[in-house]
Amino acid sequence: MVGLVINDSDADPGRITRCGSLGEYRTRLLMLADPDTVDVLEQVGPIVWQDRKGKTHSHFLDHVAIKRDGRRLGFTDKPYRRVRPDFEYEISQVCAEAKRRGIIDELYLVTEYARDPIDLHNADLMRGCRDDEPEVDEIALDVILNMTAPRTMRDLVREIDRGPRGFRALVRRLHSGQLKQIKKEKITLDTSVVTGGVGDE
């Protein structure tokens, strides 16, 4: 069991969310790193389904991500070696029933091959930099507003002039979408960025 606190801030202690495996934890990190995600629910159910013999079972969805546009996307984690035809049948039945009940709009099966290592690295970094620092965040925002061309994170950190705190502030701006990477890569000081709609939260 892996636990993490989500939706926490200076004004809100947030809540503890639990993952049944390291794989689930990694999937949840990726969901939380998506600027389009407003919340993630865990162990949603029970969702009742019937096997081919007509026997009734219950299934709980590992995650349901709530998106800004109101969509509810369900995710079930499973190691690839355990994805057998019987499980695929179960998931198809669960998906149909969960959609019928309005619990989700779509259901996705996630294996270890679905978690991109670059995205996972960046999600973990965003998780570690999530705590606001108002003074530095304001300086970072001013620096971003004055950008007229692509810049490296290193250049921006120097301009912010608050050391590692400046880097963390920029990572938060990447998470919000106010900054965007020029190319997909692990976020480092050498990462080149452009503005991505300052003011969009």
Summary of the structure (lengths in Angstrom):
residues: 201
radius of gyration: 19.7
end to end distance: 31.8
largest distance: 66.6
contacts: 571
relative contact order: 0.11
helix: 39%
strand: 28%
